[in-house]
Amino acid sequence: MSTPPAPLSGLPTLAQVSDIENRILPRTLSPAEQTRAAVLLQDASAQIRRYCRKTFQSITEDIQVFRANGSAIKLPGRPIVSVDNVVAISGNEYCPDLPVTWWTFDEIDEISFAEASASGVINLPEAWYEFGAYPGTFRVTYTHGYPVVPDEVVMVCATAVISVLLAPTMAAGVIGETIGSYSYRLERTGGGLAVALSEADLAALNDFRDKTATIKLEV
């Protein structure tokens, strides 16, 4: 059997070759099909991650920088397990960053700052305002993600690959064909060459999609 190529993204695929074989019993994949399936699983996983805007990995004490939206920060990467630390970032080299204590977590995905209109004046060093060192950005340490890939995500990833592996033709762009009394129609735009998520797939993934989040800043 050929050795599957390493994931191009560095992330594990969201389904395995065994998930494909278990869904097309009694037939098992040939060595050539297993190699191709491994590459298609990478493609399907990348599309699912892009659509859902998450990696489906468990990340402990992840450190990210966000710009607050008013008095709140909406954290990406649900489910959010815990918020461990929040630090207000100074915008001036002469003013230190300041650990924040006046925040609450809604146990879902949002950090709120108590008494937003006055908390900065009361709690932040006066020097922050004298030097204009209050950019409104925060360094958040939090734990989030899935310890195990959800079953629905595995299903979408595996079936998307199966539709390509079992396509009657590999001709790009062909959506239907008739040979004698036999005919078929492809529901996916990928034909027999590329993985493409269908409308049903996207509907199944909607519950996992991060639809809103505070802007994450690259540092």
C-alpha positions as semicolon CSV with decimal commas, in nm:
position;residue;x (nm);y (nm);z (nm)
1;M;0,000;0,000;0,000
2;S;0,127;0,346;-0,085
3;T;0,208;0,584;0,199
4;P;-0,045;0,873;0,212
5;P;0,118;1,212;0,157
6;A;0,162;1,444;0,453
7;P;-0,112;1,708;0,493
8;L;-0,019;2,020;0,297
9;S;-0,162;2,251;0,565
10;G;0,015;2,078;0,852
11;L;-0,326;1,995;1,003
12;P;-0,470;1,643;1,020
13;T;-0,755;1,559;0,785
14;L;-1,107;1,576;0,930
15;A;-1,181;1,220;0,821
16;Q;-0,969;0,913;0,753
17;V;-0,948;0,663;0,468
18;S;-1,114;0,410;0,701
19;D;-1,417;0,646;0,728
20;I;-1,451;0,623;0,350
21;E;-1,412;0,245;0,338
22;N;-1,666;0,197;0,618
23;R;-1,923;0,386;0,411
24;I;-1,877;0,196;0,082
25;L;-1,876;-0,162;0,213
26;P;-1,841;-0,433;0,096
27;R;-1,580;-0,284;-0,139
28;T;-1,245;-0,168;-0,003
29;L;-1,020;0,085;-0,170
30;S;-0,732;-0,027;-0,386
31;P;-0,380;0,103;-0,304
32;A;-0,410;0,362;-0,582
33;E;-0,753;0,472;-0,453
34;Q;-0,620;0,499;-0,098
35;T;-0,345;0,733;-0,214
36;R;-0,592;0,945;-0,410
37;A;-0,841;0,943;-0,121
38;A;-0,573;1,076;0,116
39;V;-0,517;1,378;-0,112
40;L;-0,890;1,436;-0,159
41;L;-0,939;1,423;0,219
42;Q;-0,689;1,708;0,248
43;D;-0,889;1,907;-0,010
44;A;-1,221;1,840;0,161
45;S;-1,078;1,922;0,505
46;A;-0,937;2,253;0,378
47;Q;-1,274;2,351;0,228
48;I;-1,462;2,262;0,547
49;R;-1,218;2,455;0,764
50;R;-1,243;2,758;0,536
51;Y;-1,622;2,753;0,538
52;C;-1,655;2,698;0,915
53;R;-1,363;2,934;0,995
54;K;-1,211;2,696;1,248
55;T;-0,957;2,415;1,260
56;F;-1,164;2,163;1,460
57;Q;-0,870;2,116;1,693
58;S;-0,848;2,160;2,068
59;I;-0,612;2,450;2,150
60;T;-0,510;2,500;2,512
61;E;-0,415;2,848;2,635
62;D;-0,418;2,999;2,288
63;I;-0,286;3,359;2,294
64;Q;-0,447;3,602;2,048
65;V;-0,471;3,980;2,018
66;F;-0,812;4,139;1,953
67;R;-0,948;4,487;1,910
68;A;-1,249;4,532;2,138
69;N;-1,581;4,622;1,982
70;G;-1,714;4,876;2,228
71;S;-1,728;4,695;2,560
72;A;-1,701;4,339;2,431
73;I;-1,478;4,091;2,253
74;K;-1,641;3,811;2,054
75;L;-1,399;3,517;2,055
76;P;-1,359;3,295;1,748
77;G;-1,307;2,920;1,764
78;R;-1,621;2,796;1,939
79;P;-1,668;2,603;2,157
80;I;-1,485;2,823;2,407
81;V;-1,382;2,611;2,705
82;S;-1,237;2,885;2,925
83;V;-1,092;3,236;2,924
84;D;-0,772;3,229;3,126
85;N;-0,626;3,579;3,103
86;V;-0,699;3,924;2,956
87;V;-0,434;4,195;2,922
88;A;-0,489;4,550;2,797
89;I;-0,212;4,641;2,553
90;S;-0,037;4,974;2,586
91;G;0,027;5,169;2,270
92;N;0,340;5,334;2,412
93;E;0,677;5,181;2,489
94;Y;0,701;5,377;2,816
95;C;0,371;5,240;2,950
96;P;0,346;4,873;3,050
97;D;0,063;4,645;2,945
98;L;-0,199;4,605;3,216
99;P;-0,371;4,282;3,332
100;V;-0,747;4,334;3,317
101;T;-0,968;4,222;3,606
102;W;-1,298;4,397;3,524
103;W;-1,426;4,151;3,264
104;T;-1,684;3,871;3,259
105;F;-1,723;3,569;3,029
106;D;-2,072;3,465;2,918
107;E;-1,966;3,095;2,903
108;I;-2,036;3,095;2,530
109;D;-1,800;3,315;2,328
110;E;-1,806;3,675;2,455
111;I;-1,597;3,874;2,700
112;S;-1,769;4,185;2,840
113;F;-1,600;4,469;3,022
114;A;-1,793;4,592;3,325
115;E;-1,880;4,961;3,335
116;A;-1,722;5,012;2,995
117;S;-1,765;5,388;2,992
118;A;-1,573;5,441;3,317
119;S;-1,356;5,133;3,362
120;G;-1,069;5,275;3,160
121;V;-1,058;5,597;3,360
122;I;-1,085;5,417;3,694
123;N;-0,853;5,125;3,631
124;L;-0,598;5,223;3,372
125;P;-0,284;5,420;3,466
126;E;-0,314;5,793;3,413
127;A;0,002;5,779;3,202
128;W;-0,190;5,577;2,943
129;Y;-0,403;5,881;2,871
130;E;-0,123;6,135;2,899
131;F;0,079;5,950;2,636
132;G;-0,223;5,841;2,431
133;A;-0,135;5,481;2,509
134;Y;-0,476;5,318;2,499
135;P;-0,532;5,161;2,155
136;G;-0,823;4,943;2,274
137;T;-0,653;4,615;2,196
138;F;-0,632;4,318;2,430
139;R;-0,420;4,006;2,456
140;V;-0,650;3,716;2,543
141;T;-0,542;3,372;2,659
142;Y;-0,817;3,117;2,617
143;T;-0,881;2,746;2,561
144;H;-1,109;2,647;2,276
145;G;-1,191;2,395;2,007
146;Y;-1,299;2,034;1,970
147;P;-1,105;1,751;2,137
148;V;-1,265;1,516;1,879
149;V;-1,389;1,606;1,529
150;P;-1,772;1,608;1,541
151;D;-1,945;1,316;1,369
152;E;-2,132;1,547;1,129
153;V;-1,804;1,699;1,009
154;V;-1,649;1,355;0,956
155;M;-1,958;1,254;0,758
156;V;-1,945;1,558;0,528
157;C;-1,571;1,519;0,469
158;A;-1,595;1,145;0,392
159;T;-1,902;1,162;0,168
160;A;-1,760;1,455;-0,029
161;V;-1,457;1,240;-0,113
162;I;-1,669;0,932;-0,187
163;S;-1,866;1,127;-0,449
164;V;-1,540;1,194;-0,634
165;L;-1,392;0,847;-0,596
166;L;-1,709;0,678;-0,722
167;A;-1,786;0,927;-1,002
168;P;-1,841;0,737;-1,330
169;T;-1,614;0,976;-1,518
170;M;-1,312;1,195;-1,446
171;A;-1,392;1,438;-1,726
172;A;-1,389;1,787;-1,583
173;G;-1,716;1,979;-1,619
174;V;-1,936;1,680;-1,704
175;I;-2,259;1,691;-1,503
176;G;-2,455;1,414;-1,676
177;E;-2,413;1,129;-1,921
178;T;-2,627;0,862;-2,089
179;I;-2,495;0,530;-2,222
180;G;-2,772;0,312;-2,361
181;S;-3,033;0,262;-2,089
182;Y;-2,790;0,381;-1,819
183;S;-2,777;0,747;-1,717
184;Y;-2,655;0,949;-1,422
185;R;-2,632;1,307;-1,303
186;L;-2,359;1,457;-1,083
187;E;-2,486;1,683;-0,805
188;R;-2,145;1,833;-0,725
189;T;-1,955;2,084;-0,931
190;G;-1,627;1,904;-0,888
191;G;-1,705;1,626;-1,135
192;G;-1,467;1,335;-1,098
193;L;-1,159;1,551;-1,049
194;A;-1,204;1,775;-0,746
195;V;-1,390;1,781;-0,417
196;A;-1,679;2,029;-0,400
197;L;-1,913;2,082;-0,106
198;S;-2,282;2,061;-0,197
199;E;-2,562;2,278;-0,060
200;A;-2,660;1,988;0,168
201;D;-2,303;1,972;0,299
202;L;-2,299;2,346;0,375
203;A;-2,634;2,318;0,553
204;A;-2,496;2,036;0,769
205;L;-2,192;2,251;0,855
206;N;-2,383;2,570;0,937
207;D;-2,409;2,495;1,309
208;F;-2,029;2,477;1,328
209;R;-1,960;2,798;1,139
210;D;-1,826;3,102;1,323
211;K;-2,054;3,373;1,183
212;T;-1,932;3,669;1,390
213;A;-1,613;3,745;1,578
214;T;-1,405;4,037;1,695
215;I;-1,121;4,126;1,458
216;K;-0,807;3,930;1,539
217;L;-0,492;4,135;1,493
218;E;-0,174;3,986;1,347
219;V;0,129;4,062;1,565
